[in-house]
Amino acid sequence: MVFCSNAQIPTSDTNYRVSVKETLHKIEELFHITISDRKKLLGDLELDYGTWRIQPGNLEMSLTNVLAPLGLTFFKEADGTYLIRKFEYPRRSEAIGLERLTYLEGLYNTKETWEERKSSMKECMKVSLALDKAPPMPTGKPILSKIRKYKGYTVQNIGLEILPGVYTAGTIYRPTKIKGKAPVILTPNGHFKDERYRESEQIRCAVLAKMGAIVVSYDLFAWGESKLQFPVEAHHNSIAQVVEVLDGIRFLDYLATLKEADMTRVGVTGGSGGGSHTLFLAALDDRVTVSVPVVMVSSHFSGGCPCESGRPIHLCGNGTNNAEIAAMAAPKPQLIISDGGDWTSTVPELEFPFIQRTYGFYHAKDKIRNAHFGNEGHDYGVSKRMAMYPFMAKYLGLDIKKVSNSSGKIDESFVTVEPKETLYVFGNKEENLPENAITDIDILYQYFGEENYKKL
């Protein structure tokens, strides 16, 4: 280390305090790399013992030593540049994802050792989500609208009381005619524009219904019609994750009361935040027999919203991730849909082989599939739907011919896209809610024996 003669030499008198930028510049020179502060996070920050934190021969340890005390981290980009970022607990680098998967693989090598971990993970997830404290589902009948008939399917709005005074709004799509019993499919909503009312959501549900399934699409917490009870800010409370997991479980409880529902054939699929809840439901509820999580399986991202990562489920088992949670569905059929424009870009090379290994414990590698769209971004668009339909048809016994044209291709053009207002259960006015509807989030927390530690 060489110091300029006209500069103040850092000593123990000042705790060797130096500019963070200066320290990172030394790391650049030592390891022949580029470090980018594209988001201007460093400013004039200084750090005690900055230069002492550099570990020659270990670049990532050096970066961690310098950045972690400042609440910062780094991501290695494709061109080898190291980008400075704020520490985000649900978001890690791809390198950390690989490191975690390698660690997890060392924990179990047989079906028996995996089943032991899976059991403890499942119990931990339930406790983390406070499902063990959840009040019983109210026994009142759901609020149902009149049935609307379309070409090959029907639509009906539903308001389900999942907790005392807590209603989740959704839409039920059914085949026009049901012979015997029909499989059921849940489609938890994601963080997409226009919520469950959006065109792509309606199309997906209608096509699956015409193929022969009873399909339920439902709101996120404090999103859609749920905002009548709880303001959108409440969506960023950890209780949102609890309610949304419970939504899926209790919609299955409701469907189980329908004589026409075949609860031995249960599917779940959703994109983005709905993809997270597809993973959670498939891992936690044994009734799910087929799952298609879309643009959400990742070893290095567990969801940027508290409704996906607000509760410590990813700390279970001394640390897990969505790839291992996806593996908890084994050996049941699962199609993982990924793309090149978000955190699922690594699925074909990183997460899928890891999950496939777990399916191998059951000799069921043929039951896990990956449809990857390298040139696409974060959505549940038409190409992703076209990958999902035949998978659901195969494992739920649906008739894909009912939605195929003369060329044998799936044709979605028959779907009637309804206006948002038609899909309302309660409308857009709070006074339309049932008399017992609660609007105080503190009461919601108290249902689970907790206090609302994040006041709105």
C-alpha positions as CSV (number, residue, x, y, z in Angstrom):
1,M,0.0,0.0,0.0
2,V,1.4,3.4,-1.1
3,F,0.2,6.6,0.4
4,C,0.7,10.1,-1.2
5,S,3.0,12.4,0.8
6,N,0.5,15.2,0.8
7,A,-2.5,13.1,2.1
8,Q,-3.4,12.4,5.7
9,I,-2.3,8.9,6.4
10,P,-5.1,6.8,8.0
11,T,-4.1,5.5,11.5
12,S,-5.7,4.0,14.5
13,D,-6.2,7.5,15.9
14,T,-9.1,7.7,13.4
15,N,-10.0,4.0,13.3
16,Y,-8.4,3.9,9.9
17,R,-11.5,5.7,8.6
18,V,-11.5,6.2,4.8
19,S,-13.9,6.9,2.0
20,V,-15.9,3.9,0.9
21,K,-15.3,5.0,-2.7
22,E,-11.6,4.9,-2.1
23,T,-11.8,1.5,-0.6
24,L,-13.8,0.1,-3.5
25,H,-11.3,1.7,-5.9
26,K,-8.5,-0.3,-4.2
27,I,-10.6,-3.5,-4.7
28,E,-11.0,-2.6,-8.4
29,E,-7.3,-2.3,-8.8
30,L,-6.5,-5.4,-6.8
31,F,-8.9,-7.7,-8.5
32,H,-9.0,-6.0,-11.9
33,I,-12.8,-5.5,-11.9
34,T,-15.3,-2.7,-12.4
35,I,-17.6,-1.7,-9.5
36,S,-20.6,0.4,-10.5
37,D,-22.5,2.8,-8.2
38,R,-25.2,3.4,-10.8
39,K,-27.8,4.2,-8.2
40,K,-25.6,6.7,-6.4
41,L,-25.7,5.0,-3.1
42,L,-22.2,5.7,-1.8
43,G,-22.2,9.5,-1.8
44,D,-19.6,10.6,0.8
45,L,-19.9,7.6,3.0
46,E,-16.9,6.7,5.1
47,L,-16.0,3.4,6.9
48,D,-13.9,2.6,9.9
49,Y,-11.1,0.2,9.1
50,G,-12.1,0.3,5.4
51,T,-8.8,-0.9,3.9
52,W,-8.4,-3.6,6.6
53,R,-11.6,-5.2,5.4
54,I,-10.1,-6.1,2.0
55,Q,-9.1,-9.8,1.8
56,P,-6.6,-10.3,-1.0
57,G,-7.5,-13.4,-2.9
58,N,-11.2,-13.3,-2.0
59,L,-13.1,-10.7,-4.0
60,E,-16.6,-11.4,-2.7
61,M,-15.5,-11.5,0.9
62,S,-13.9,-8.2,0.4
63,L,-17.0,-6.6,-1.1
64,T,-19.2,-8.1,1.6
65,N,-16.9,-6.8,4.4
66,V,-17.0,-3.3,3.0
67,L,-20.6,-3.0,2.0
68,A,-22.6,-5.1,4.6
69,P,-22.0,-2.6,7.5
70,L,-23.5,0.1,5.3
71,G,-26.7,-1.9,4.5
72,L,-25.4,-2.4,1.0
73,T,-24.7,-5.5,-1.1
74,F,-23.5,-6.3,-4.7
75,F,-24.7,-8.1,-7.7
76,K,-22.4,-9.4,-10.4
77,E,-23.7,-8.5,-13.9
78,A,-23.3,-10.3,-17.1
79,D,-20.3,-8.2,-18.2
80,G,-18.5,-8.9,-15.0
81,T,-19.3,-5.5,-13.5
82,Y,-20.2,-5.5,-9.8
83,L,-23.2,-3.4,-9.1
84,I,-23.8,-1.7,-5.7
85,R,-27.3,-2.2,-4.4
86,K,-29.2,-1.7,-1.2
87,F,-29.6,-4.8,0.8
88,E,-32.9,-6.4,0.1
89,Y,-33.7,-9.4,2.2
90,P,-35.8,-11.2,-0.5
91,R,-33.3,-10.5,-3.3
92,R,-29.9,-12.0,-3.6
93,S,-27.4,-12.5,-6.4
94,E,-27.4,-15.5,-8.7
95,A,-24.1,-16.6,-7.1
96,I,-25.7,-16.7,-3.7
97,G,-28.6,-18.7,-5.2
98,L,-26.2,-21.2,-6.6
99,E,-24.4,-21.3,-3.2
100,R,-27.6,-22.0,-1.4
101,L,-28.8,-24.7,-3.7
102,T,-25.4,-26.4,-3.4
103,Y,-25.7,-26.2,0.4
104,L,-29.2,-27.7,0.3
105,E,-28.2,-30.6,-1.9
106,G,-25.7,-31.6,0.7
107,L,-28.5,-31.9,3.3
108,Y,-30.3,-34.8,1.7
109,N,-29.4,-37.5,-0.8
110,T,-32.3,-39.9,-0.4
111,K,-36.1,-39.8,-0.4
112,E,-36.1,-40.6,3.3
113,T,-33.7,-37.7,4.3
114,W,-35.6,-35.3,2.0
115,E,-39.0,-36.4,3.4
116,E,-37.7,-35.6,6.9
117,R,-36.6,-32.1,5.8
118,K,-39.8,-31.6,3.9
119,S,-41.9,-32.5,7.0
120,S,-40.0,-30.1,9.2
121,M,-40.2,-27.3,6.6
122,K,-43.9,-27.8,6.2
123,E,-44.5,-27.5,9.9
124,C,-42.2,-24.5,10.2
125,M,-44.0,-22.7,7.3
126,K,-47.4,-23.3,8.9
127,V,-46.2,-21.8,12.2
128,S,-44.5,-18.9,10.4
129,L,-47.7,-18.1,8.7
130,A,-49.7,-18.5,12.0
131,L,-52.0,-21.0,10.3
132,D,-51.9,-23.0,13.5
133,K,-53.7,-20.0,15.2
134,A,-56.2,-19.2,12.5
135,P,-59.8,-19.0,13.6
136,P,-62.1,-21.6,12.0
137,M,-63.7,-20.6,8.8
138,P,-67.2,-19.0,9.3
139,T,-70.1,-21.3,8.6
140,G,-72.2,-18.8,6.7
141,K,-73.0,-19.2,3.0
142,P,-70.9,-17.4,0.5
143,I,-72.3,-14.4,-1.4
144,L,-73.0,-15.4,-4.9
145,S,-74.2,-13.4,-7.9
146,K,-76.4,-14.6,-10.7
147,I,-74.8,-16.9,-13.2
148,R,-73.8,-15.5,-16.5
149,K,-73.8,-17.9,-19.5
150,Y,-71.3,-17.8,-22.3
151,K,-70.0,-20.1,-25.0
152,G,-69.1,-23.3,-23.3
153,Y,-68.8,-21.8,-19.8
154,T,-70.5,-19.8,-17.1
155,V,-69.3,-17.0,-14.8
156,Q,-70.4,-16.2,-11.2
157,N,-69.0,-13.8,-8.7
158,I,-68.3,-15.0,-5.1
159,G,-67.6,-13.3,-1.8
160,L,-66.2,-15.9,0.6
161,E,-65.9,-15.1,4.3
162,I,-62.5,-16.7,5.1
163,L,-62.3,-15.2,8.6
164,P,-64.9,-13.6,10.8
165,G,-65.8,-10.4,9.0
166,V,-63.0,-10.8,6.4
167,Y,-64.3,-11.4,2.8
168,T,-62.3,-12.4,-0.2
169,A,-63.9,-11.6,-3.6
170,G,-63.5,-13.9,-6.6
171,T,-65.0,-15.3,-9.7
172,I,-66.1,-18.9,-10.4
173,Y,-65.9,-20.2,-14.0
174,R,-67.6,-23.4,-14.7
175,P,-68.2,-25.7,-17.8
176,T,-71.7,-25.2,-19.2
177,K,-72.4,-28.9,-18.6
178,I,-70.8,-31.1,-16.0
179,K,-71.1,-34.8,-16.3
180,G,-70.3,-36.4,-13.0
181,K,-67.6,-34.4,-11.3
182,A,-65.2,-31.8,-12.5
183,P,-61.7,-31.1,-11.4
184,V,-61.0,-27.7,-9.7
185,I,-58.4,-25.1,-10.4
186,L,-57.4,-22.1,-8.2
187,T,-55.8,-19.1,-9.9
188,P,-54.5,-16.8,-7.2
189,N,-54.1,-13.2,-8.5
190,G,-50.7,-11.6,-9.0
191,H,-49.4,-8.0,-9.0
192,F,-50.5,-7.3,-12.5
193,K,-52.4,-4.2,-13.8
194,D,-56.2,-4.5,-13.6
195,E,-56.1,-7.2,-10.9
196,R,-58.3,-10.2,-11.4
197,Y,-60.4,-8.2,-13.9
198,R,-57.7,-8.1,-16.5
199,E,-58.3,-9.7,-19.9
200,S,-55.5,-12.3,-19.6
201,E,-56.9,-13.6,-16.3
202,Q,-60.4,-13.9,-17.6
203,I,-59.2,-15.7,-20.8
204,R,-57.2,-18.2,-18.8
205,C,-60.0,-19.0,-16.5
206,A,-62.6,-19.3,-19.2
207,V,-60.5,-21.6,-21.4
208,L,-59.8,-23.9,-18.5
209,A,-63.5,-23.9,-17.6
210,K,-64.6,-24.8,-21.2
211,M,-62.0,-27.6,-21.1
212,G,-64.0,-29.0,-18.1
213,A,-62.7,-27.5,-14.9
214,I,-64.3,-25.5,-12.1
215,V,-62.0,-22.5,-11.8
216,V,-61.8,-19.9,-9.1
217,S,-59.9,-16.6,-9.5
218,Y,-59.6,-14.4,-6.4
219,D,-58.2,-11.1,-5.2
220,L,-55.0,-10.4,-3.4
221,F,-55.3,-8.9,0.1
222,A,-56.0,-5.1,0.2
223,W,-56.1,-5.3,-3.6
224,G,-59.1,-5.4,-5.9
225,E,-62.3,-5.4,-3.9
226,S,-60.4,-6.2,-0.7
227,K,-59.5,-2.5,-0.6
228,L,-63.1,-1.9,0.5
229,Q,-62.1,-3.4,3.8
230,F,-58.4,-2.6,4.1
231,P,-56.5,0.2,2.4
232,V,-53.9,-0.7,-0.2
233,E,-51.1,0.2,2.2
234,A,-52.2,-2.8,4.3
235,H,-51.1,-5.0,1.4
236,H,-47.5,-4.2,2.5
237,N,-48.1,-5.7,6.0
238,S,-46.9,-9.2,6.7
239,I,-50.5,-10.2,7.5
240,A,-51.2,-10.0,3.8
241,Q,-49.2,-13.2,3.2
242,V,-51.1,-15.0,5.9
243,V,-54.5,-14.0,4.5
244,E,-53.5,-14.9,0.9
245,V,-52.3,-18.4,1.9
246,L,-55.5,-18.8,3.9
247,D,-57.6,-17.6,0.9
248,G,-56.4,-20.6,-1.2
249,I,-56.9,-23.1,1.6
250,R,-60.4,-21.9,2.3
251,F,-61.5,-21.6,-1.3
252,L,-60.6,-25.3,-1.5
253,D,-62.6,-25.9,1.7
254,Y,-65.6,-24.2,-0.1
255,L,-65.1,-26.2,-3.3
256,A,-65.0,-29.4,-1.3
257,T,-68.7,-28.7,-0.3
258,L,-69.8,-28.7,-3.9
259,K,-71.2,-32.1,-5.1
260,E,-69.9,-31.5,-8.6
261,A,-66.3,-30.8,-7.5
262,D,-63.8,-33.6,-7.8
263,M,-61.3,-32.9,-5.0
264,T,-59.0,-35.8,-6.1
265,R,-58.1,-33.5,-9.1
266,V,-57.0,-30.1,-7.9
267,G,-54.8,-27.7,-9.8
268,V,-53.4,-24.3,-9.0
269,T,-51.7,-21.8,-11.2
270,G,-50.8,-18.1,-11.0
271,G,-48.2,-15.6,-12.1
272,S,-45.8,-13.3,-10.2
273,G,-47.3,-13.0,-6.7
274,G,-49.9,-15.5,-7.8
275,G,-46.9,-17.7,-8.7
276,S,-45.6,-17.4,-5.2
277,H,-48.9,-18.5,-3.8
278,T,-49.1,-21.3,-6.2
279,L,-45.9,-22.6,-4.7
280,F,-47.0,-22.1,-1.1
281,L,-50.4,-23.8,-1.7
282,A,-48.8,-26.8,-3.5
283,A,-46.3,-27.2,-0.6
284,L,-48.8,-26.8,2.3
285,D,-52.1,-28.3,1.1
286,D,-52.0,-32.0,0.2
287,R,-55.2,-31.6,-1.8
288,V,-53.3,-29.9,-4.6
289,T,-52.4,-32.5,-7.2
290,V,-51.1,-30.4,-10.1
291,S,-49.3,-27.0,-10.0
292,V,-48.1,-24.5,-12.5
293,P,-46.1,-21.6,-10.9
294,V,-45.4,-18.9,-13.5
295,V,-42.5,-16.5,-13.4
296,M,-41.7,-16.9,-9.8
297,V,-39.5,-19.9,-9.1
298,S,-36.1,-18.6,-8.2
299,S,-33.2,-19.5,-5.8
300,H,-32.2,-15.8,-5.4
301,F,-35.5,-14.0,-5.2
302,S,-38.4,-14.8,-2.9
303,G,-40.8,-12.0,-3.8
304,G,-40.4,-8.3,-3.3
305,C,-43.8,-7.8,-1.6
306,P,-44.6,-8.7,2.0
307,C,-47.6,-10.7,0.7
308,E,-44.9,-13.1,-0.6
309,S,-42.1,-12.7,1.9
310,G,-43.4,-10.8,4.9
311,R,-43.5,-13.9,7.1
312,P,-40.3,-15.8,7.8
313,I,-41.1,-18.9,5.8
314,H,-37.9,-18.6,3.8
315,L,-35.9,-18.8,7.1
316,C,-37.3,-22.3,7.7
317,G,-34.8,-25.1,7.8
318,N,-32.0,-22.6,8.5
319,G,-32.7,-21.0,5.2
320,T,-34.7,-22.0,2.1
321,N,-35.8,-20.5,-1.2
322,N,-38.6,-20.8,-3.7
323,A,-36.8,-23.5,-5.6
324,E,-36.8,-25.8,-2.6
325,I,-40.4,-24.8,-1.8
326,A,-41.3,-25.8,-5.4
327,A,-39.6,-29.1,-4.8
328,M,-41.9,-29.8,-1.9
329,A,-44.7,-30.6,-4.4
330,A,-42.8,-33.7,-5.5
331,P,-43.8,-36.2,-6.8
332,K,-47.0,-34.4,-8.0
333,P,-46.9,-33.0,-11.6
334,Q,-45.5,-29.5,-11.8
335,L,-44.8,-27.2,-14.7
336,I,-42.5,-24.4,-14.0
337,I,-42.8,-21.5,-16.4
338,S,-40.0,-19.0,-16.6
339,D,-38.6,-16.3,-18.9
340,G,-35.5,-14.4,-19.8
341,G,-36.6,-11.0,-18.6
342,D,-36.8,-11.5,-14.8
343,W,-35.4,-13.4,-11.9
344,T,-36.5,-16.7,-13.5
345,S,-34.0,-16.4,-16.3
346,T,-31.7,-18.9,-14.5
347,V,-34.4,-21.6,-14.1
348,P,-33.2,-23.9,-16.9
349,E,-29.6,-24.0,-15.7
350,L,-29.9,-23.4,-12.0
351,E,-33.3,-24.1,-10.3
352,F,-34.8,-26.7,-12.6
353,P,-32.0,-29.3,-12.2
354,F,-32.1,-28.8,-8.5
355,I,-35.9,-29.5,-8.4
356,Q,-35.6,-32.3,-10.9
357,R,-33.1,-34.0,-8.5
358,T,-35.7,-34.0,-5.8
359,Y,-38.3,-35.5,-8.1
360,G,-35.7,-38.2,-8.9
361,F,-35.9,-39.4,-5.3
362,Y,-39.5,-40.6,-6.2
363,H,-38.5,-41.8,-9.7
364,A,-40.8,-39.0,-11.0
365,K,-38.5,-36.8,-13.1
366,D,-41.1,-37.1,-15.9
367,K,-43.6,-35.3,-13.7
368,I,-41.5,-32.0,-13.5
369,R,-41.3,-29.8,-16.5
370,N,-39.9,-26.4,-17.4
371,A,-41.3,-24.2,-20.2
372,H,-38.8,-21.4,-20.6
373,F,-39.4,-18.3,-22.8
374,G,-35.9,-16.7,-23.1
375,N,-37.1,-13.7,-25.2
376,E,-40.1,-12.8,-23.0
377,G,-40.6,-10.8,-19.8
378,H,-42.5,-10.9,-16.6
379,D,-46.1,-11.8,-17.5
380,Y,-48.7,-14.7,-17.8
381,G,-49.1,-14.0,-21.5
382,V,-50.5,-16.1,-24.3
383,S,-47.4,-18.2,-25.0
384,K,-47.2,-19.1,-21.3
385,R,-50.9,-20.0,-21.3
386,M,-50.4,-22.2,-24.3
387,A,-47.7,-24.1,-22.3
388,M,-50.0,-24.4,-19.3
389,Y,-53.2,-25.7,-21.0
390,P,-52.0,-29.0,-22.2
391,F,-50.2,-29.7,-18.9
392,M,-53.3,-29.1,-16.9
393,A,-55.3,-31.1,-19.5
394,K,-53.0,-34.1,-19.2
395,Y,-53.0,-34.3,-15.4
396,L,-56.5,-33.2,-14.6
397,G,-58.3,-35.1,-17.4
398,L,-59.5,-32.0,-19.2
399,D,-60.7,-32.0,-22.8
400,I,-58.4,-29.8,-24.8
401,K,-60.4,-30.5,-28.0
402,K,-63.2,-28.3,-26.7
403,V,-60.9,-25.3,-27.1
404,S,-59.1,-26.3,-30.3
405,N,-59.7,-25.2,-33.8
406,S,-59.7,-27.2,-37.0
407,S,-55.9,-27.1,-37.1
408,G,-55.7,-28.6,-33.6
409,K,-54.4,-25.3,-32.1
410,I,-55.9,-23.8,-28.9
411,D,-58.2,-20.9,-29.8
412,E,-59.1,-18.4,-27.1
413,S,-61.2,-16.2,-29.3
414,F,-64.5,-17.6,-28.0
415,V,-64.0,-15.9,-24.6
416,T,-66.2,-13.0,-23.6
417,V,-64.1,-10.5,-21.7
418,E,-66.4,-8.9,-19.2
419,P,-66.1,-5.3,-17.9
420,K,-64.6,-4.8,-14.5
421,E,-68.0,-3.7,-13.0
422,T,-69.6,-7.0,-14.0
423,L,-67.1,-9.0,-12.0
424,Y,-67.7,-7.0,-8.8
425,V,-69.1,-8.8,-5.8
426,F,-69.6,-5.7,-3.6
427,G,-69.0,-3.0,-6.1
428,N,-66.8,0.0,-5.3
429,K,-68.5,1.3,-2.2
430,E,-67.7,0.3,1.3
431,E,-71.4,0.4,2.4
432,N,-72.1,-2.5,0.1
433,L,-70.0,-4.8,2.4
434,P,-71.8,-7.2,4.7
435,E,-72.7,-5.7,8.1
436,N,-70.1,-7.8,10.0
437,A,-67.2,-6.8,7.7
438,I,-64.2,-5.5,9.7
439,T,-62.1,-2.7,8.5
440,D,-59.6,-2.5,11.3
441,I,-56.3,-4.4,10.6
442,D,-55.6,-4.6,14.3
443,I,-58.5,-6.9,14.7
444,L,-57.2,-9.0,11.9
445,Y,-53.8,-9.4,13.6
446,Q,-55.5,-10.2,16.9
447,Y,-57.3,-13.2,15.2
448,F,-53.8,-14.7,15.0
449,G,-52.8,-13.7,18.5
450,E,-50.6,-10.9,17.2
451,E,-50.5,-7.1,17.5
452,N,-50.2,-4.9,14.5
453,Y,-46.6,-3.7,14.9
454,K,-46.8,-1.7,11.6
455,K,-49.3,1.0,12.1
456,L,-50.7,2.5,8.9
